[in-house]
Amino acid sequence: MVVTSVLWRYWQEQQYEEAITEVCALLDVKEESFTSDQDLLAAAGDTQAIRPKLRALPGIPAEDSANLALFGCSCCNRLAEQVHKDWRVTAHWCALARCLEAAGDGAGPWAMARFQRLFHAAEAIRVAGKDVLKNETGRLTLKNDYLQASQRCLRECESIWLRWPSCTSSPESIYTCLAEVCWQLKDMESVRSSCRRALSLMSDCLTPAKVYACMFVLWVFQSAAVDVFSWREVRAALHCARDMFERLQASGVDPAHLRPHTRLLKRLQRQGSVVPMAPVNLAEAQEELGLNCTKTLDS
């Protein structure tokens, strides 16, 4: 048995829920039921690499079962990405993907599937923490529990990427998300290292999307620096962001495409305008941020 024409049609038509229902029926996989949101999130963000294999089924070769399970993981990850604003639904698909991962060996395409599942789970856990805090006491401890769980997922994503670099085309997203989580955990050293790593992984040929991503990382860096009264870093982040924005602007990009960049730059300016000290030039600002070279907009 291989992935059937019906399943491929579901995939091409983006009917991922129908596809995963068919996969689970073929593999006799039952979706887990959870007694609490905490159990659901724990399953979604499970970072354990070794789990029991899926039960062998009569008449289905192990290789075919593995291919079907991998296809199912891909469907779950697509669904998790589509509904990222609803953390419970995202966690549901991540938990099912984690169950199907038991058919694989964790290498190659399985590493990519696991990376995607944990990346989506990290965001679901972070958002769930914000939602739960609205009606809970002991806010700081509870908040940190969710943030630390999200951080564990992202650290595992980092480990997967370091071993299998082809598992993602955007490794900087790992460090961008880590920087946000570490900022909320008040871990300034981890914010610094995550932001620097994210910036170092950005392409040398910066498109409008890449410039925005860089500016967002600089905003996170600056915000964390404000929290610890590191004024030189606050202004260094503003200096680098302004330079990126001005060079993008000078490259002839349609002004309508610069509106998100303009809004983000204003946020950086508001935080940086009250600080008395500033680096005197771009090279000094980059050195303050631990950057070794100037990114260009040249193609």
Buried (B, 14 or more C-beta within 10 A) or exposed (E): BEBBEEBEEBBEEEBBBBBBBBBBEBBEBEEEEBEEBBEBBBBBBBBEEEBEEBEEBEEBEEEBBBBBBBBBBBBBBBBBBBBEEEBBBBBBBBBBBBBBBBBBEBEEBBBBBBBBBBBBBBBBBBBBBEEBBEEEEEEEEBBBBBBEBBBBBBBBBBBBBEEBEEBBEEBBBBBBBBBBBBBBBEBBEBBBBBBBBBBBBBEEEBBBEBBBBBBBBBBBBBBBBBEEEBBBBBBBBBBBBBBBBEBBBEBEBEEEEBEBBEEBBEBBEEBBEEBEEBBEEBEBBBEBBBBEEEBEBEE
